[in-house]
């Protein structure tokens, strides 16, 4: 999640959130939080149409927080609102992880079924192709120019 979204959720100024993070950088290793480069930020601005106007043209690039970084924010921003929002965000991350895992299982099962039935349908497809080829050959035989004597 980007810092300006989190500051809106926590109901604090983005500047205050960034200051709190900078004062506690030792709590935010690279796998918890990182700052977007100017090139990455330009790409985000180009792709996303619904960014807040004040954020689009800010000279500072935003911080991006991982699930663990969002959890760490509750220890940096020590308000009751920050704690409640943090709990909700963590629950959302857990739900998304469970959702992704359940879809992976479902995807794996579908692939397994697909491969099983593909073999059966391949046999049917081969049989239909053979019959169509045979039909085409018979049609070609009937349409060819006859040589020899004609029956009157």
C-alpha positions in Angstrom: 0.0 0.0 0.0 1.2 3.5 -0.7 1.8 6.1 2.0 -0.9 8.5 0.9 -3.6 5.8 1.0 -2.5 4.8 4.5 -2.4 8.4 5.8 -6.0 8.8 4.6 -7.0 5.6 6.4 -5.2 6.6 9.6 -6.6 10.1 9.3 -3.1 11.7 9.6 -1.3 14.0 7.2 0.9 12.2 4.7 3.7 14.4 5.8 3.3 13.3 9.4 3.2 9.6 8.4 6.4 10.0 6.3 8.1 11.8 9.2 7.2 9.1 11.7 8.5 6.4 9.3 11.8 8.3 8.7 12.3 8.7 12.4 11.9 5.0 12.8 13.7 3.6 9.7 15.3 0.8 11.7 11.8 -0.7 12.1 11.2 -0.8 8.3 13.7 -3.0 6.6 13.5 -3.4 2.8 11.0 -6.2 2.9 8.6 -4.0 5.0 8.8 -0.8 3.1 10.6 0.9 0.2 10.5 4.2 -1.6 9.5 4.2 -5.2 12.0 5.6 -7.6 11.1 8.6 -9.8 10.8 6.3 -12.9 8.5 3.9 -11.0 6.4 6.8 -9.7 6.0 8.3 -13.2 4.9 4.9 -14.4 2.3 4.7 -11.6 1.1 8.2 -12.4 0.8 7.3 -16.1 -1.1 4.1 -15.5 -3.4 5.2 -12.6 -6.1 7.7 -13.4 -7.6 7.9 -9.9 -4.6 9.2 -7.9 -5.3 12.3 -5.8 -4.3 15.5 -7.5 -2.0 16.7 -4.7 -0.1 13.4 -4.8 0.4 13.2 -8.6 2.6 16.3 -8.7 4.4 15.9 -5.4 8.2 16.3 -5.7 8.7 13.4 -3.2 8.1 9.8 -4.3 5.8 7.7 -2.1 6.7 4.9 0.3 5.2 1.5 -0.5 4.4 -0.8 2.4 4.2 -4.5 2.5 1.8 -6.4 4.9 4.6 -6.4 7.5 5.3 -2.7 7.0 1.6 -1.9 7.5 1.7 -3.9 10.7 4.8 -2.0 11.9 3.0 1.3 11.3 0.8 0.7 14.3 3.9 0.8 16.5 5.0 4.1 14.9 1.6 5.8 14.8 0.3 5.3 18.3 -3.3 6.5 18.1 -6.4 4.4 18.7 -7.5 5.1 15.1 -4.1 3.8 13.8 -4.5 0.6 15.8 -8.1 0.0 14.6 -7.3 0.7 11.0 -4.2 -1.5 11.3 -6.3 -4.5 12.6 -8.7 -4.1 9.6 -5.8 -3.9 7.1 -4.1 -7.0 8.5 -7.5 -8.9 8.3 -7.8 -7.8 4.7 -4.3 -9.1 3.9 -5.1 -12.4 5.6 -8.3 -12.7 3.6 -6.5 -12.0 0.4 -3.9 -14.6 1.1 -6.5 -17.2 1.9 -8.5 -16.3 -1.2 -5.3 -16.6 -3.3 -4.5 -20.0 -1.8 -8.0 -21.3 -2.3 -7.9 -20.2 -5.9 -4.6 -21.9 -6.4 -6.1 -25.2 -5.2 -9.1 -24.7 -7.5 -6.8 -23.8 -10.4 -4.7 -26.9 -9.8 -7.8 -29.1 -9.7 -9.2 -27.6 -12.9 -5.8 -28.2 -14.7 -5.9 -31.8 -13.5 -9.4 -32.3 -14.8 -8.6 -30.5 -18.0 -5.6 -32.8 -18.7 -7.6 -35.9 -17.8 -10.5 -35.0 -20.1 -8.3 -33.5 -22.8 -7.0 -37.1 -23.4 -10.5 -38.4 -23.8 -11.6 -35.5 -26.0 -8.4 -35.9 -28.0 -9.5 -39.4 -28.9 -12.9 -38.1 -30.0 -11.3 -35.2 -31.9 -9.0 -37.7 -33.7 -11.9 -39.9 -34.6 -13.9 -36.9 -36.0 -10.9 -35.7 -37.9 -10.4 -39.2 -39.4 -14.1 -39.3 -40.4 -13.9 -35.9 -42.0 -10.8 -36.8 -43.9 -12.4 -40.0 -45.1 -15.5 -38.0 -46.2 -13.3 -35.5 -48.1 -11.5 -38.3 -49.9 -14.8 -39.9 -50.9 -16.1 -36.6 -52.1 -12.9 -36.0 -54.1 -13.3 -39.5 -55.7 -16.9 -38.8 -56.7 -16.0 -35.4 -58.3 -13.1 -36.5 -60.3 -13.4 -36.8 -64.1 -14.3 -40.3 -65.1 -12.3 -42.0 -67.9 -13.3 -44.9 -70.0 -16.7 -46.1 -71.3 -20.0 -44.5 -70.2 -23.1 -46.5 -69.5 -26.0 -45.5 -71.7 
